[in-house]
């Protein structure tokens, strides 16, 4: 005897209600559920190169690290104005791609999320540029890089996903690492010692650099969640909206603070153009990486950003990182790598031998 249609519907409704909310978070944030829509333009590359997403994320880190070097080095240009040029580099190449694909620039059902993603993303990037200018390059990069760890906090607040013991441990490790990097005065004293060109120098503590870096991390964590919620859209649509909103936003801020001016030196103008190109390359590669690979491996690959930052800091700015900075970086990178491994392991089949070996990552 067949069950009544109403009973079947109630059963299906109850199943959906009882489905773990963690799966919803993975659909929005991790992108590990089967059946996720992916773009076909690079499908042949993905088949021939199974690590395509990881490679794209690593190259993206390289481009973004070069952007931070330019922001750090162009001391005569306001960092907010540099952010404006960066967003021009994001916007201009995105529009023709969206037009060619006949994409809707402002699709219904995604508009509120698009605007929110644009706002938090723009604010976070402006704060990160300020941090690059007022902190050692590697220190600022490590703090901003800790964004994926804090995603668990906002997933708990906005997506109602449980924040288990594993998340608590990684967050605590990250916070300890951030404290070692920022070296707050009430723990380490008012004066900080740095080594520049093999000379020991004492500097007064600048609190606004670390504050900007931490604020950028919080905004970036929200942007990360919102970006995964938009993963069904083509990257050209996301980047066109992001570039247009951010360009208008930064122009208003630059006008208000009186920072609207064209760089005077020929070298500075060349670097500004390079900043726009590197920004577009890094953004498009990161967006594609998150669509062709699970968020866990992408987060691990993005740790290359820290390695590049330390290399550039020593190579271009002759600043030797302190022991506290190195220890803090190790803690932050360890937390991000562990989080990435956990996401990757949870996406594996339950009977996978690798998943069984990584059972310690399932701490709830």
C-alpha positions in Angstrom: 0.0 0.0 0.0 1.5 3.3 -1.1 1.8 6.0 1.6 -0.3 9.1 1.1 1.2 12.0 -0.9 0.9 14.4 2.1 2.8 12.0 4.3 5.6 11.7 1.7 5.8 15.5 1.5 5.9 15.9 5.2 8.6 13.3 5.4 10.7 15.1 2.8 10.1 18.4 4.5 11.2 17.0 7.8 14.3 15.5 6.2 15.2 18.9 4.8 14.7 20.5 8.2 16.8 17.9 9.9 19.6 18.0 7.3 22.8 19.2 9.1 23.3 22.9 8.7 27.0 22.1 8.1 26.1 20.9 4.6 24.5 24.3 3.9 27.8 26.0 5.1 29.8 23.8 2.8 27.6 24.7 -0.1 28.1 28.4 0.6 31.6 28.4 1.9 33.5 25.3 1.1 31.9 24.3 -2.2 32.4 20.6 -1.6 28.9 19.3 -2.2 28.6 17.2 -5.3 26.7 18.6 -8.2 28.2 22.1 -7.9 27.9 24.1 -11.1 31.3 24.7 -12.7 32.3 26.7 -15.7 33.2 24.7 -18.8 35.7 27.1 -20.4 38.7 25.4 -18.7 37.2 21.9 -18.2 39.7 20.4 -20.6 42.5 21.9 -18.6 41.1 20.5 -15.4 40.9 17.0 -16.9 44.6 17.1 -18.0 45.7 18.8 -14.8 44.0 17.5 -11.7 45.7 20.2 -9.5 44.5 23.1 -11.6 42.8 24.9 -8.7 45.9 24.6 -6.5 48.1 26.0 -9.2 45.8 28.8 -9.9 45.7 29.7 -6.2 49.5 29.7 -5.9 49.9 31.9 -8.9 47.2 34.2 -7.5 49.2 34.4 -4.3 52.3 35.5 -6.3 50.3 38.3 -8.0 48.8 39.5 -4.8 52.2 39.5 -3.1 53.5 41.7 -5.9 50.6 44.1 -5.3 51.5 44.4 -1.6 55.1 45.2 -2.6 54.0 48.0 -4.9 51.7 49.4 -2.2 54.5 49.3 0.3 57.0 50.9 -2.0 54.9 53.7 -3.5 55.2 55.9 -0.4 54.3 59.1 -2.3 50.9 57.8 -3.3 48.0 57.5 -0.8 47.1 53.9 -0.2 43.4 54.6 -0.8 44.3 56.1 -4.2 46.3 53.0 -5.0 43.2 51.0 -4.1 41.3 53.0 -6.7 43.8 52.1 -9.4 43.6 48.5 -8.3 39.8 48.4 -8.8 40.2 50.0 -12.3 42.3 47.0 -13.1 39.5 44.7 -11.8 36.7 46.5 -13.6 37.9 47.2 -17.1 38.9 43.7 -18.2 35.8 42.2 -16.6 33.2 44.1 -18.5 34.1 42.8 -22.0 34.2 39.2 -20.7 30.7 39.6 -19.2 29.4 41.2 -22.5 31.0 38.5 -24.6 29.3 35.8 -22.5 26.0 37.7 -22.5 25.9 37.6 -18.7 23.4 39.6 -16.7 25.5 42.3 -14.8 23.1 42.5 -11.9 21.1 39.2 -11.7 17.9 39.0 -9.7 18.1 37.0 -6.5 21.8 37.8 -6.0 21.7 41.6 -5.8 21.8 42.0 -2.0 24.6 39.5 -1.6 26.5 41.2 -4.5 26.3 44.6 -2.9 27.3 43.2 0.5 30.2 41.4 -1.0 31.3 44.5 -2.8 31.1 46.6 0.4 33.0 44.3 2.7 35.5 43.4 0.0 36.3 47.0 -0.8 36.5 48.1 2.8 38.8 45.1 3.7 41.1 45.8 0.8 41.5 49.5 1.6 42.3 48.6 5.2 44.9 46.0 4.0 46.6 48.6 1.8 46.8 50.9 4.8 48.3 48.0 6.8 50.9 47.3 4.1 52.0 50.9 4.2 52.3 51.1 8.0 53.6 47.7 9.0 56.4 45.3 7.9 55.2 43.6 4.7 55.4 40.1 6.1 53.6 40.9 9.3 50.7 42.6 7.6 50.5 39.7 5.1 50.3 37.1 7.8 47.5 38.8 9.7 45.5 39.4 6.6 46.2 35.8 5.5 44.5 34.5 8.7 41.1 35.4 7.2 40.0 31.8 6.5 40.4 30.8 10.2 37.9 33.6 11.2 35.4 32.4 8.7 34.2 29.8 11.3 33.2 32.7 13.6 31.1 34.4 11.0 29.7 31.1 9.8 28.5 30.6 13.3 27.0 34.0 13.5 25.3 34.3 10.1 25.0 30.7 8.9 24.3 29.1 12.3 27.0 26.5 11.8 28.4 24.9 15.0 31.8 26.2 16.0 33.4 23.0 17.3 36.5 22.4 19.4 38.7 22.2 16.3 37.6 25.7 15.2 38.2 27.0 18.7 41.8 25.5 18.8 42.7 27.0 15.4 41.2 30.4 16.3 43.2 30.5 19.6 46.4 29.5 17.7 45.8 32.2 15.2 45.1 34.9 17.8 48.3 34.0 19.6 50.2 34.3 16.3 48.6 37.6 15.7 49.6 38.9 19.1 53.2 37.8 18.5 53.2 39.6 15.2 51.5 42.8 16.3 53.5 42.9 19.6 51.0 45.1 21.6 52.7 47.6 23.9 51.1 46.3 27.1 52.9 43.0 26.5 56.1 44.0 24.7 56.7 47.6 25.7 56.2 50.9 23.8 59.4 50.7 21.6 60.0 48.0 19.0 63.3 46.9 17.6 63.8 46.3 13.9 66.8 45.5 11.7 67.0 47.5 8.5 70.2 47.2 6.2 71.9 45.4 9.1 71.3 48.3 11.5 69.4 48.0 14.7 66.7 50.7 15.0 64.1 51.5 17.6 60.6 52.6 16.5 57.7 53.9 18.4 54.7 51.6 18.2 52.2 52.5 15.5 48.8 51.0 16.6 46.9 51.9 13.5 48.7 49.5 11.2 47.8 46.4 13.3 44.3 47.8 13.8 43.9 48.1 10.0 45.2 44.6 9.4 42.9 43.0 12.0 39.9 44.9 10.6 40.8 43.9 7.1 40.8 40.3 8.3 37.3 40.5 9.7 35.9 42.2 6.6 37.8 39.6 4.5 36.2 36.7 6.4 32.7 38.0 5.6 33.7 38.6 1.9 34.9 35.0 1.8 31.5 33.7 3.0 29.6 35.9 0.6 31.8 35.0 -2.3 31.0 31.3 -1.8 27.3 32.2 -1.8 27.9 33.7 -5.3 29.8 30.7 -6.7 27.0 30.0 -9.2 27.7 33.3 -11.0 30.4 33.7 -13.6 33.5 35.4 -12.3 33.1 38.3 -14.8 29.8 39.2 -13.2 31.2 39.2 -9.6 34.3 41.1 -10.6 32.3 43.7 -12.7 30.1 44.5 -9.8 33.0 44.5 -7.3 35.1 46.7 -9.5 32.3 49.3 -10.2 31.2 49.5 -6.6 34.8 49.7 -5.3 35.8 52.3 -7.8 33.0 54.6 -6.9 33.6 53.9 -3.2 37.3 54.7 -3.2 36.9 57.8 -5.5 34.5 59.2 -2.9 36.9 58.5 -0.1 39.9 59.9 -2.0 37.9 63.1 -2.8 36.9 63.5 0.8 40.5 63.1 2.1 42.0 65.2 -0.8 44.0 62.3 -2.3 42.9 62.5 -6.0 46.0 63.1 -8.0 47.9 61.3 -10.8 51.4 60.0 -9.8 54.1 62.4 -11.0 57.0 60.1 -11.7 57.2 57.9 -14.7 58.3 54.9 -12.6 55.4 55.5 -10.2 52.9 55.5 -13.1 54.4 52.3 -14.5 54.0 50.7 -11.0 50.4 51.9 -10.7 49.6 50.2 -14.0 51.4 47.1 -12.9 49.3 47.2 -9.7 46.1 47.2 -11.7 47.3 44.3 -13.9 48.5 42.2 -11.0 45.3 42.8 -9.1 43.2 41.6 -12.0 45.3 38.6 -12.5 45.3 37.6 -8.8 41.5 38.2 -8.4 40.5 36.2 -11.5 42.8 33.3 -10.7 41.6 33.1 -7.1 37.9 33.2 -8.3 38.6 30.4 -10.7 40.6 28.4 -8.1 37.6 28.5 -5.8 35.4 27.2 -8.6 37.7 24.4 -9.8 38.9 23.2 -6.4 37.6 22.7 -2.9 38.2 25.6 -0.5 40.5 23.5 1.7 43.3 22.8 -0.8 42.9 26.4 -2.1 43.4 27.8 1.4 46.6 25.7 1.8 47.9 26.8 -1.6 47.3 30.4 -0.6 49.8 30.0 2.2 52.4 30.7 -0.5 51.5 34.3 0.0 53.3 34.3 3.3 56.5 32.8 1.8 56.4 35.5 -0.9 55.9 38.2 1.6 58.9 37.3 3.7 61.1 37.0 0.5 60.0 40.4 -0.8 60.4 42.0 2.6 64.0 40.9 2.8 64.8 41.4 -0.9 63.2 44.8 -1.6 63.0 46.5 1.8 66.0 45.0 3.6 63.9 44.3 6.7 64.8 41.1 8.6 61.7 39.7 10.4 61.9 39.4 14.2 61.7 36.0 16.0 58.3 37.0 17.2 57.1 37.6 13.7 58.4 34.2 12.5 56.8 32.3 15.4 53.5 34.2 14.8 53.6 33.4 11.1 54.2 29.7 11.8 51.2 29.6 14.2 48.9 31.4 11.7 50.0 29.3 8.7 49.6 26.1 10.8 46.1 27.0 11.7 45.2 27.8 8.1 46.8 24.6 6.8 45.0 22.5 9.4 41.7 24.1 8.5 42.4 23.4 4.8 43.3 19.8 5.5 40.1 19.3 7.5 37.9 20.7 4.8 39.6 18.5 2.2 39.4 15.4 4.4 35.7 16.0 5.1 35.0 16.1 1.3 36.6 12.6 0.8 34.5 9.4 0.8 33.9 8.0 4.2 35.7 4.8 3.3 38.8 6.7 2.1 42.1 5.6 3.8 43.3 9.2 3.8 40.2 10.3 5.6 40.7 7.7 8.2 44.3 8.8 8.8 43.2 12.3 9.3 40.5 11.4 11.9 42.1 13.7 14.5 40.9 16.7 12.4 37.3 15.8 13.1 37.4 17.1 16.6 34.0 18.6 17.4 
